[in-house]
Amino acid sequence: MIKFLLAPAVVMAVFFSLRSRASLRGQARRKILAGLTVLAGVLAVIFPGLLQELADVVGVDRGTDLLLYLLAIVVIYSVGSTSVRFREQEARLVRLARQVALAETEARLLARPQGGTLTGQPRT
């Protein structure tokens, strides 16, 4: 039974991690996932038998194996999500660098004397 649960969970983790991070829905989803992960971790520490019972229900031999599978899904989501965040930050940085370059060029063009070059030296 665990195979039928893990395969879609991995696909969903990849799908949701690669979506844009700008939407409020995405931000809320990440916060809820983080809160559920912390809650599940606390419950697993306080009630270790509960993890074993859940493992028995889904067909895993040990509760620690189930925990490993779940942590692997969380790591897959985190890696994909971090990748998307870095790509978005890189795109923002490129746009900012272009804007700064255009602004500097415009300032140089406005500051140069008539008939001069960009360095301010007269043409010969």
N, C-alpha and C positions, 0 to 999 in steps of 0.2 A: 504494500500500500504506500510505503514511503516514496517509492519511485514516482508514483502518480501525483504526489504532492510536491516533491522537490523539483521535478522538471519544469512544471509551470511556474513555480516560485522563482527559479533562476531566470527564466525568460522574463517574468514580470519585473524582477530586480534590475535586469539590464535595460528593459524598456523604460521604466520610470527613472532610472539614473541618467539616461541619455537625453531626457527631455530638458527643455529650457528651464533655467532656474529663476527667470524673471517674474513669473506669474505668482500671484498671491496663493493660488491653490497649491502650487509646487512647494512654496515655502511652508505652508501649513502642513502639507504631507510629510515633509522632512522633519518638522518639529514633532508631529504625532509619532512618526517612526522612531525618533530618538527617545521619546518618552516611553513608548512601548518596549523598546530594547532595554532601557534602564529598569522598568518595572519587571520585565521577564527575568532579568539578571538577579534582581533582589529576591523575587519569588523562588528562583532556582537555588539560591543560597539558603534561604530560610526554610524552604520545604523541598529538600532534595528528592524525597520519595515521589513528589508530584511530577517531577521531570521523568522519573522512571515509569510511572503510570502512563504518562503521555506517550513515552517511547513504546510501551507495550501496545497501546491503542493503535499507533501508526505502523507497527511492525518492525521496530528497531530493537536490537538486542539490549543495548545499554542506554541509559539516560545521557551519559557523556557523549555517546556517538550522535544522538539527536542534537545535543547542544553544539557539537562540532558542525553538523550540517547547517543548523540555523545561523551560526556565526559565519560560515562560509557565504551564505546568502547576503548577510549584512555587509561583509567585506566586498563582495561583488558590487553591491549597490554603492558603497562608499567610494570605491575606485572609479566607477563610471561617473558618479556625481562629481567627484573631484576633477576628473578629466574635463567634464563639461564646464565646470566653473573656471578652470584655467584657460580654456579656449575662449570663453566669453570675456575674461579679463584681458587676455591678449588682444582680442579684437577692439576692446575699449581703449587699450594703450596705443594701438596702431592709429585709431581715429584721433586720439589726443595728440600724438606726435605729428600727424599730418596737419592738424589745426594749428599747432605751434609753429611748424615750418612755414605754413602759408602766412600766418600773422607776422612772423619775422621778415619774410620776404616782402610783404606789403609795407612794413615799417621802413625797410631799407630803401624801397622804391620811392616812398614819400619823402624820405630824408635826404636823398641825393640831390645835389645842385643840378640845375638845368644844363644839359649838354655834357654832364659828367658821367662817369661809369659808376658801377655799384660800389666801388671802393672810395669814391669821392674824388679821384684824380681826373683832371681834365684830359680829354682825348687829344692826341697829337697827330 
